[in-house]
Amino acid sequence: MKIVAVLYPGGEAAKTTPELLGCAENALGLREMVEAAGHELVSITDAGAGLDAHVPTADVIIATPFWPAYVMRDRIEKAPNLKLLLTAGVGSDHFDLAAAADHNVTVAEVTGSNVVSVAEHVVMMTLALVRNYIPSYQQVVDGLWDIGTVAARSHDLEDKTVGIFGMGRIGQRVAARLKPFDVTVYYHDQRRMTTTEEQVLGCRYLPLEKMLPICDVLSINAPLTPATQEMFNREMFAKMKRGVNVVNTARGRIVHAESLVEALKSGQLAGYAGDVWYPQPAPADHPWRSMPNHAMTPHVSGTTLEAQKRYADGVGDCLERFFKGQALDPDFLIVDGGKVVSPSYRSAYEK
């Protein structure tokens, strides 16, 4: 059995940091287990021609959201042995879920592995935008001391209104971590929480059209589906309160690229902090690298060393069960038995 893992290059860090499990060199720490079970593990960084060379003989393909292998219908149709697509992390939009269902290929991800890491990243990015941290840091690097320029765009987070779009595991943890800042938190999700859950997290539900115009900060924490792709576009930005700060740690394609740049240049958005791009890795000339008032990071929020241990362990559990012919953890399943079964994706793919 051939397992192909497409992972980011670790370089010198892989040699000195064995905990850097998410890189190709360290192969999620799974090589010994896979080979001891009598199977072949191929770990590569090339998600293009390098992956295509292995697709016809691969039984399992593993990829991370941070260095995604886009396994769409054309690749699935060229993979007669393919039985399992695994995301080492959370978010499986780099796999064609409909095509996987059509070809009875199971898709699974390590649900929950990144929730703490991403929620902390959201709070960090929120503060970076509201307090105008990036220009402050840049002044130090550039040898400047122009306090007025930075202070003119710096605010307290206290007493501001924060909206959370997508109130799943990450959204809920964002709300919990924002409570000590004495902010007003609203959320929008396809599933409304119970009154008790809302009271515990200190938030209230609002329809999206009522939430957008009142938010000082908007955190996007929803999965990418056909319904959310490029949902935040020119028209959606126009509905928001002028001067809002937007944080997106979900998926880059939820936001329309050109509309975002326009909104920042016009001042409709005060700032944008994103940890996600499309495509990934982002090309050097991607417009988000040079747009004004941004605090972008290269999709690192969910791959702290602690998160890597969690998603590597989860992938290992999936492989061990798969080798033994056992059912995978139902919480991990995205596509199973020819159907999209995950609640986060199912409604967007139901026929």
C-alpha positions as CSV (number, residue, x, y, z in Angstrom):
1,M,0.0,0.0,0.0
2,K,1.4,3.4,-1.0
3,I,0.8,6.5,1.2
4,V,1.8,9.9,-0.3
5,A,2.2,12.8,2.1
6,V,2.5,16.3,0.6
7,L,4.0,18.5,3.3
8,Y,5.8,21.8,3.5
9,P,9.6,21.9,3.4
10,G,11.2,22.2,6.9
11,G,14.7,23.1,5.7
12,E,17.3,23.5,8.5
13,A,14.6,23.7,11.1
14,A,13.7,20.1,10.4
15,K,17.1,19.0,11.5
16,T,17.2,20.9,14.8
17,T,13.5,20.6,15.7
18,P,12.2,17.1,15.7
19,E,8.9,18.5,17.0
20,L,8.4,20.1,13.5
21,L,6.3,17.2,12.5
22,G,4.3,18.9,9.7
23,C,7.3,19.2,7.3
24,A,8.2,16.7,4.6
25,E,11.5,15.8,6.2
26,N,9.9,14.6,9.4
27,A,6.8,13.2,7.7
28,L,4.4,13.7,10.6
29,G,6.6,11.3,12.6
30,L,4.8,8.4,10.9
31,R,7.4,6.8,8.7
32,E,8.4,4.1,11.3
33,M,4.8,3.2,12.0
34,V,3.8,3.0,8.3
35,E,6.8,1.0,7.2
36,A,6.5,-1.4,10.2
37,A,3.0,-2.1,9.0
38,G,4.5,-3.1,5.6
39,H,3.5,-0.1,3.6
40,E,5.4,2.6,1.7
41,L,5.4,6.2,2.8
42,V,6.5,8.8,0.2
43,S,6.9,12.3,1.6
44,I,7.2,15.1,-0.9
45,T,6.9,18.9,-1.1
46,D,5.9,19.2,-4.8
47,A,2.1,19.4,-5.0
48,G,2.4,19.7,-8.8
49,A,4.2,17.3,-11.1
50,G,5.8,15.6,-8.1
51,L,2.4,14.6,-6.8
52,D,1.1,13.7,-10.3
53,A,3.9,11.1,-10.6
54,H,2.5,9.2,-7.6
55,V,-1.3,9.7,-8.1
56,P,-1.8,6.6,-10.3
57,T,-0.3,4.3,-7.6
58,A,-1.4,6.1,-4.4
59,D,-3.8,4.4,-2.0
60,V,-3.7,7.3,0.4
61,I,-2.9,11.0,-0.1
62,I,-2.2,13.2,3.0
63,A,-1.9,17.0,2.8
64,T,-1.9,19.9,5.2
65,P,-4.0,23.1,4.8
66,F,-0.8,25.1,5.1
67,W,0.9,23.5,2.0
68,P,-2.2,22.1,0.3
69,A,-2.2,19.5,-2.4
70,Y,-5.2,20.4,-4.6
71,V,-6.7,16.9,-5.3
72,M,-9.6,17.8,-7.6
73,R,-11.7,15.6,-9.9
74,D,-9.1,15.2,-12.6
75,R,-6.5,13.8,-10.2
76,I,-9.1,11.6,-8.4
77,E,-10.1,10.1,-11.8
78,K,-6.4,9.3,-12.5
79,A,-6.0,7.5,-9.1
80,P,-7.6,4.0,-9.5
81,N,-6.1,2.8,-6.1
82,L,-7.1,5.9,-4.1
83,K,-9.2,5.0,-1.1
84,L,-8.4,7.7,1.5
85,L,-7.7,11.5,1.4
86,L,-6.4,12.8,4.7
87,T,-6.0,16.4,5.9
88,A,-3.3,16.8,8.5
89,G,-5.2,19.6,10.2
90,V,-8.6,21.1,9.7
91,G,-10.3,22.2,6.5
92,S,-10.5,19.8,3.5
93,D,-11.4,22.3,0.7
94,H,-8.2,21.4,-1.1
95,F,-9.9,18.1,-1.9
96,D,-12.8,17.9,-4.3
97,L,-15.4,16.5,-1.9
98,A,-18.1,15.9,-4.6
99,A,-15.6,14.0,-6.7
100,A,-14.4,12.0,-3.7
101,A,-18.0,11.0,-2.9
102,D,-18.6,10.0,-6.6
103,H,-15.6,7.7,-6.5
104,N,-16.3,6.4,-3.0
105,V,-13.0,7.9,-1.7
106,T,-13.1,8.6,2.0
107,V,-12.1,12.1,3.1
108,A,-11.1,12.8,6.7
109,E,-9.4,15.5,8.7
110,V,-8.2,15.8,12.3
111,T,-11.1,17.7,13.8
112,G,-10.2,19.9,16.8
113,S,-6.5,19.7,16.3
114,N,-6.1,23.4,15.6
115,V,-8.8,25.1,17.6
116,V,-6.7,26.5,20.4
117,S,-3.9,27.6,18.1
118,V,-6.2,29.4,15.6
119,A,-8.4,31.0,18.3
120,E,-5.3,32.5,19.9
121,H,-4.1,33.7,16.5
122,V,-7.5,35.5,16.0
123,V,-7.1,37.4,19.3
124,M,-3.5,38.3,18.4
125,M,-4.5,39.6,15.0
126,T,-7.5,41.5,16.4
127,L,-5.2,43.3,18.8
128,A,-2.6,43.9,16.1
129,L,-5.2,45.7,13.9
130,V,-7.1,47.6,16.6
131,R,-3.9,48.8,18.3
132,N,-2.2,49.5,15.0
133,Y,0.7,47.3,16.1
134,I,2.3,46.5,12.7
135,P,3.2,50.1,11.8
136,S,4.5,50.6,15.3
137,Y,6.9,47.7,14.9
138,Q,7.9,48.8,11.5
139,Q,8.9,52.2,12.9
140,V,11.4,50.5,15.2
141,V,12.8,48.5,12.3
142,D,13.1,51.7,10.2
143,G,14.7,53.7,12.9
144,L,11.7,56.1,13.3
145,W,9.8,57.6,16.3
146,D,6.7,59.1,14.8
147,I,4.2,58.3,17.6
148,G,1.5,60.6,16.3
149,T,1.2,58.7,13.0
150,V,0.6,55.4,14.8
151,A,-1.5,56.7,17.6
152,A,-3.9,58.3,15.1
153,R,-5.2,54.8,14.1
154,S,-4.8,53.1,17.5
155,H,-7.9,52.2,19.7
156,D,-8.8,50.3,22.8
157,L,-10.5,47.0,22.2
158,E,-12.7,47.4,25.3
159,D,-16.3,48.5,24.6
160,K,-16.0,47.6,20.9
161,T,-18.4,45.3,19.1
162,V,-17.0,42.0,17.7
163,G,-18.9,39.8,15.2
164,I,-18.0,36.2,14.7
165,F,-19.1,34.6,11.4
166,G,-19.0,30.8,12.0
167,M,-19.6,29.7,15.5
168,G,-18.0,26.3,15.5
169,R,-15.2,25.0,17.7
170,I,-12.9,27.9,16.8
171,G,-15.5,30.6,16.8
172,Q,-16.6,29.5,20.3
173,R,-13.1,29.6,21.6
174,V,-12.6,33.1,20.1
175,A,-15.6,34.3,22.0
176,A,-14.4,32.8,25.2
177,R,-11.0,34.4,24.8
178,L,-12.5,37.8,24.1
179,K,-14.6,37.9,27.3
180,P,-11.9,39.5,29.5
181,F,-11.6,42.4,27.0
182,D,-15.2,43.6,27.9
183,V,-16.4,43.6,24.3
184,T,-19.9,43.0,23.0
185,V,-19.9,39.8,20.9
186,Y,-22.5,38.8,18.3
187,Y,-22.3,35.8,16.1
188,H,-23.9,34.3,13.0
189,D,-24.0,30.7,12.1
190,Q,-26.3,28.2,10.3
191,R,-26.9,26.7,13.7
192,R,-28.0,28.9,16.6
193,M,-26.7,27.9,20.0
194,T,-28.8,27.5,23.0
195,T,-29.5,30.4,25.4
196,T,-27.3,28.6,28.0
197,E,-24.4,28.3,25.5
198,E,-24.7,31.9,24.5
199,Q,-24.6,33.0,28.2
200,V,-21.5,30.9,28.9
201,L,-19.7,32.4,26.0
202,G,-21.0,35.9,26.5
203,C,-22.4,36.3,23.0
204,R,-25.7,36.7,21.1
205,Y,-27.0,35.6,17.8
206,L,-27.8,38.1,15.0
207,P,-28.8,37.6,11.4
208,L,-25.9,38.5,9.2
209,E,-27.5,41.6,7.6
210,K,-28.0,43.0,11.1
211,M,-24.6,42.0,12.5
212,L,-22.4,43.5,9.7
213,P,-23.4,47.2,10.1
214,I,-22.6,47.3,13.8
215,C,-19.3,45.5,14.1
216,D,-16.0,47.2,14.8
217,V,-14.2,43.8,14.3
218,L,-15.4,40.9,12.2
219,S,-13.8,37.4,12.7
220,I,-14.4,34.9,9.9
221,N,-14.3,31.3,11.1
222,A,-16.5,29.4,8.7
223,P,-15.5,26.6,6.4
224,L,-15.0,27.1,2.6
225,T,-18.0,25.6,0.8
226,P,-19.7,26.5,-2.5
227,A,-22.0,28.8,-0.5
228,T,-19.2,30.7,1.2
229,Q,-16.7,31.0,-1.7
230,E,-16.0,34.7,-2.3
231,M,-19.0,35.5,-0.1
232,F,-17.2,38.6,1.3
233,N,-17.1,40.6,-1.8
234,R,-17.7,44.3,-2.8
235,E,-21.4,44.2,-2.0
236,M,-20.8,42.5,1.4
237,F,-18.1,45.0,2.4
238,A,-20.4,47.8,1.5
239,K,-22.9,46.5,4.1
240,M,-20.3,46.7,6.9
241,K,-19.7,49.6,9.3
242,R,-17.1,51.9,7.7
243,G,-13.7,51.5,9.4
244,V,-14.3,47.8,10.5
245,N,-11.3,45.6,11.0
246,V,-11.6,42.1,9.5
247,V,-9.8,39.0,10.7
248,N,-9.9,35.8,8.5
249,T,-8.3,32.6,9.7
250,A,-10.8,30.4,7.8
251,R,-10.0,30.2,4.1
252,G,-8.7,32.8,1.6
253,R,-11.3,32.1,-1.0
254,I,-14.1,33.1,1.3
255,V,-13.0,36.7,0.5
256,H,-13.0,38.1,-3.0
257,A,-9.4,39.2,-3.6
258,E,-9.8,42.3,-5.6
259,S,-12.8,43.6,-3.6
260,L,-10.7,43.3,-0.4
261,V,-7.9,45.5,-1.8
262,E,-10.5,48.1,-3.0
263,A,-12.2,48.2,0.4
264,L,-8.9,48.8,2.2
265,K,-7.8,51.5,-0.3
266,S,-11.1,53.3,0.1
267,G,-11.1,53.1,3.9
268,Q,-14.3,51.1,4.0
269,L,-12.2,48.6,5.9
270,A,-9.7,50.0,8.4
271,G,-7.6,46.9,8.3
272,Y,-7.4,43.2,7.4
273,A,-5.5,40.4,9.1
274,G,-5.6,37.2,7.2
275,D,-3.8,33.9,7.8
276,V,-5.2,32.2,4.7
277,W,-4.7,32.8,1.0
278,Y,-5.6,31.4,-2.4
279,P,-3.7,29.9,-3.9
280,Q,-1.3,28.6,-1.3
281,P,1.6,29.1,-1.2
282,A,0.7,32.6,-2.3
283,P,2.8,34.0,-5.3
284,A,5.2,36.8,-4.6
285,D,3.0,39.2,-6.6
286,H,-0.2,38.3,-4.8
287,P,-2.1,41.7,-4.3
288,W,-2.7,41.0,-0.6
289,R,1.0,41.2,0.1
290,S,1.1,44.9,-0.8
291,M,-2.4,46.2,0.1
292,P,-2.6,48.9,2.7
293,N,-3.3,48.3,6.5
294,H,-2.9,44.6,6.5
295,A,-1.4,42.2,9.0
296,M,-1.1,39.0,6.9
297,T,0.7,35.8,8.0
298,P,1.5,32.8,5.8
299,H,-1.1,30.3,7.2
300,V,0.7,29.4,10.4
301,S,-2.1,29.8,12.9
302,G,-3.0,26.1,13.1
303,T,0.5,24.7,12.9
304,T,2.1,25.5,16.2
305,L,4.3,22.7,17.5
306,E,1.5,21.7,19.9
307,A,-1.0,21.6,17.0
308,Q,1.4,19.6,14.9
309,K,1.5,16.9,17.6
310,R,-2.3,16.8,17.7
311,Y,-2.8,16.5,13.9
312,A,0.1,14.1,13.5
313,D,-1.4,11.8,16.2
314,G,-4.8,12.1,14.5
315,V,-3.4,11.1,11.1
316,G,-1.6,8.2,12.7
317,D,-4.9,7.1,14.3
318,C,-6.6,7.3,10.9
319,L,-3.9,5.2,9.2
320,E,-3.8,2.6,11.9
321,R,-7.5,2.1,11.6
322,F,-7.4,2.1,7.8
323,F,-4.6,-0.5,7.8
324,K,-6.7,-2.8,10.0
325,G,-9.9,-2.3,8.1
326,Q,-11.6,-0.5,11.0
327,A,-13.9,2.5,10.8
328,L,-12.3,5.9,11.2
329,D,-13.3,8.2,14.1
330,P,-16.7,9.5,13.0
331,D,-15.7,13.0,14.2
332,F,-12.9,13.0,11.6
333,L,-15.1,12.0,8.6
334,I,-15.9,14.5,5.9
335,V,-16.8,12.1,3.1
336,D,-17.8,8.5,3.8
337,G,-19.7,5.8,1.9
338,G,-20.1,8.0,-1.2
339,K,-21.7,10.9,0.7
340,V,-20.5,14.2,2.3
341,V,-21.3,13.4,6.0
342,S,-19.6,16.3,7.9
343,P,-22.2,18.8,9.2
344,S,-19.8,21.7,8.3
345,Y,-19.9,20.7,4.7
346,R,-23.0,18.6,4.2
347,S,-25.6,21.3,3.6
348,A,-23.5,22.9,0.8
349,Y,-23.3,19.5,-1.0
350,E,-26.7,18.1,-0.5
351,K,-28.6,17.5,-3.8
